[in-house]
Amino acid sequence: MNVPDISSKHFDDTHDLEDRPELLRVLRVAARALQSEDQSLRSALEAQEDIARKISNGHGLTYWVYETTLVYTIWKAWLRETKVSWEVAKRTGDKDPIKWFDLRLEIGGQEILVEAKWWNSAANKALSQVLSDIDKLEGARETNAALLLTFWWGVELGQDLEKATRAIGAHGPKWSLKYCAAFRADSEFARKRGPGYFAVVAWMPDEARAPG
């Protein structure tokens, strides 16, 4: 899968979902919704110049937003496009405790459980939480399709994707990169090294065949 190229445009995405057009469509809706939220937050902050000058880490989604903010933005956008629930309780086995999943999609008559993780800058410090979400989804795969959504910002998207793929691949269960969208983003870290980006990256188990 190629790396999105935002060197000459503000948004780009790539995918390995040719046989899953409906899933691809809703993932693009999610990415565009986050891009719109990034622009809205940046515009609001920069409208107050004295406040904006004091915020050094970023004026959009690279600011200290919470994971819940990102999931809420996606959920709201998906409500107009497909059947979706937020914060879903599932028992993955007769004797298993109830587990909570961030989102549940219904595509082509099949349920897809979604865990979302704000990976910040794709740093190793958040990797354990990403892998914990994979383990949770693995436990539910006997009855449901599974999708992991990750978000992060940075400067070198190709290098960061390679690092993330390596880290997830080394965990054990084989999950593959299925979708990546990127749009230009503002952050102090990026300003020092070149144009920054914000990425929306989706992973699925290799043998999973999500409907759509």
N, C-alpha and C positions, 0 to 999 in steps of 0.2 A: 504494500500500500504506500502510495506517495505521501510526502509531507505537504500539508497545506502551504501555499505560497502567498504571503501577504506583503511581499516587497513592493508590489505596484498596485495593490488594492486593499480595502479595509477588511474584507472577509473572504475566507476560502475554506472549503472542506473536502475531505477525501473519505473513501469508505470501501468496505469489502462486504457490501450488502446488496449486490445486484439481484439476488433472488428473494430479497425481503423489502420490497418497495414501501410497504406501509410503515415498517419500523424505521426505515431511512427517513421517511417523511416526518414522522414525529420527532426524531432526533434533530432534524434540521429546524423544526419549530422551536425546540428547546434552545438550540444554539443561538438562533436569531432573537429569542426572547431575552437571553442573557446579554447579548450585544446591545439590545435596546435599553436594558436596565443599566448597563455600564455607561452608555451615553447620557442617560437621564441623570444618574448620580453625579457624573462628572460635571454636567451642565449646572446642576443645583449647587454643588460645592463651589464652582468657579464663579457663580453669581455673587458670592460673598468673598470678595478679594482678600479681605483681612483674615478670614478663616482659611481660605485656600492656601495662603502663603505659609500658614503654620502647619499644614498637613503635608509632610514630606514624602510619605510612603506611597501615595497614589491618589488620584482624584476620581477613580471609577471603581470597578470591582477588585482592583488591587489594593483598595483601602481595607480597613479592618471589618469587612463584612463577615457575617456568620454563615455557616453551611445551611442553616435553616432558611436564610434569605434566598439562597440560590435554588433550593428545592421548592420553596414557595413560588418563586418566579416561574419555574418550569411547570409546576402543577397548575398554576393559573392559566398558562398558555395552552397546556394540554386539555384543559376542560373544554375548550372550544373545538378541539380536534378529534378526541377519542374518549373512550371510557377509561377513567383514571381515578384512583383513590389515593389519599395521602395518609400516612401513618396506619399501616395495616397490620393487624395481629394475626399470626399464623402459627399453628402447631404442626411441626414438620414430621412428627411421628407420634404414635399412640401414647408413648411414655415420655415424650420430649416436652420441655417447658414451652410455653408460648413465647414466640419471638416477634419483635416488631420490625417491619420493613418500611423504608421511606416512602415508596410508591408501589402501586400495583396497576399495571396496564392490562387492557384486554384488546388483543389484536387477532383478528381472524378466528375468534372464538376461543382462543387460548390465553391463559393468564401468564403474565410476565412479572415477576417480582423484581423490584429495582432497589438497589442500595446506592446512595450517592455519597461521595467523599470529597470534601474540599481539601485538596492536597497542598494548598498554599503555593509554594514555589517548587513543587515536585521534589522537595528535600527528603532525605532519608528519615528525618525525625517524625514524619507523618506516615511512613510506610507501614508500621505495625497496625495502624488503624485501618489502612486500606486492605491489608491482608486479613484482618479480622472480619471485614465485610465480606470478603471472598469466602471465608470459612462459613459464615452464616448462610450465604446464598447456596453454597455446596450442600448444606444440610437440607435445603428445601427443593432440590432439583428432581427428586423422585416424582413430585407432583406438579412442579411448576418450571417454566422457563426462567432463566436468570439473566440479569443485566446489571453490570457495574458501571456507574457514571462517575467519572473523576473530573475535577476542575483544578487548574493551576495557572500561574502566570510565569513569564520568564523572558528570555531574549533569544536563545538558540533552541527553537522548537525541535529541530531534528535531533539534536543531542539529548534533549530532555525526553523526547519520546523513546529514544533508544534506551536511555537509562531506566525509564519506567517499565518498558517492556521486559528488560532484563530482570528487574527486581520482581515483577509479578510472575514471570516465567520460572524463576528459581524457587518459588514458594512451594510448589508441589503440584496441585491441580492445574491442568493446562488451560489457561485462559488466553484468548487472542484479542488483539486490537481490531475492532470492527468499524469504528467511526472516529474521525477527529476533525473538529472545526476549530478555527483560530480567527481571532480578530485583533486589530491593533489595540493596545492598552497602554495606559500611562502609569509609570511607577518610578520612584527614585532610582531603584536598581537598574531599570531599563535605560533611564536617561543617561547614565554614566557609560553605557556600553552600546547603545544603538536602539532602534525601534523595538518596543516591547510588544508582547502578545498576551492574550488570555485564551486558554484552550479548554475545550469541552471534549472529553475523550471517553468513548464507550468500549467496554470489554465484554466478551461472552465466552462461555466454555466452548472448547473446540467442537465437541460432539453435539452441542445444543443446536436445534433447528427452530429458531424462533419463527412463529407464523408471520404472515404478512407479505 
